[in-house]
Amino acid sequence: MNWDWKEWAKYAGIRALKTFAQTFAGGIAVGAAVSEVEWLRILSVSAVAMVLSLMTSLAGIPEVKEPEE
C-alpha cells in the first residue's frame, strides 16, 4: 500500500486543529467567568483531544483516497 502521507498529514492536521479549537471553546464556555477558567486544564484536555483525533485519523480520512492495490 502506498499512501500519500503528505496529503494525509495535511488533512489529519486540519482535523486535529479543529478538534483542539472546538474542545478549547467548549472548555471556556463551561467556565462561569474568565477569572474562574482553569486555563491549564483546558489546554491539557484540548491537547489530548487533538492527539486522539490524530489517532482516529490513522483509521482513514474520507478526503484521502485509499491506495489502489
C-alpha positions as CSV (number, residue, x, y, z in Angstrom):
1,M,0.0,0.0,0.0
2,N,1.4,3.4,-1.0
3,W,-0.3,6.2,1.0
4,D,0.2,9.8,0.1
5,W,1.5,10.7,3.6
6,K,1.8,14.4,2.9
7,E,-1.9,14.6,1.9
8,W,-2.9,12.5,4.9
9,A,-0.8,14.7,7.3
10,K,-2.4,17.9,5.8
11,Y,-6.0,16.7,6.4
12,A,-5.3,14.9,9.7
13,G,-3.6,18.1,10.9
14,I,-6.6,20.2,9.9
15,R,-9.0,17.9,11.7
16,A,-6.8,17.8,14.8
17,L,-6.6,21.6,15.0
18,K,-10.3,21.9,14.6
19,T,-10.8,19.3,17.3
20,F,-8.4,21.3,19.6
21,A,-10.3,24.6,18.9
22,Q,-13.7,23.0,19.5
23,T,-12.6,21.4,22.8
24,F,-10.9,24.6,23.9
25,A,-14.0,26.7,23.1
26,G,-16.2,24.2,24.9
27,G,-14.0,24.4,28.0
28,I,-14.1,28.1,28.1
29,A,-17.9,28.1,27.7
30,V,-18.2,25.9,30.8
31,G,-16.3,28.5,33.0
32,A,-18.7,31.0,34.6
33,A,-16.2,33.9,34.4
34,V,-12.8,34.4,32.7
35,S,-11.2,34.6,36.1
36,E,-12.7,31.2,37.0
37,V,-11.5,29.3,33.9
38,E,-8.8,26.8,34.6
39,W,-6.6,27.6,31.5
40,L,-4.0,24.8,32.1
41,R,-6.7,22.2,32.4
42,I,-8.5,23.3,29.3
43,L,-5.2,23.4,27.3
44,S,-4.4,19.9,28.6
45,V,-7.8,18.4,27.7
46,S,-7.7,20.1,24.3
47,A,-4.2,18.7,23.6
48,V,-5.4,15.2,24.5
49,A,-8.4,15.6,22.2
50,M,-6.1,16.6,19.4
51,V,-3.9,13.5,19.9
52,L,-7.0,11.3,19.9
53,S,-8.1,13.0,16.6
54,L,-4.8,12.1,15.0
55,M,-5.0,8.6,16.2
56,T,-8.5,8.3,14.9
57,S,-7.3,9.6,11.5
58,L,-5.0,6.6,11.3
59,A,-8.0,4.5,10.5
60,G,-8.7,6.6,7.5
61,I,-9.8,10.0,6.3
62,P,-12.5,10.4,3.7
63,E,-10.7,13.2,2.0
64,V,-7.6,11.0,1.3
65,K,-8.2,8.3,-1.3
66,E,-7.4,4.7,-0.4
67,P,-4.4,3.4,-2.2
68,E,-5.2,1.1,-5.1
69,E,-3.8,-2.4,-5.0
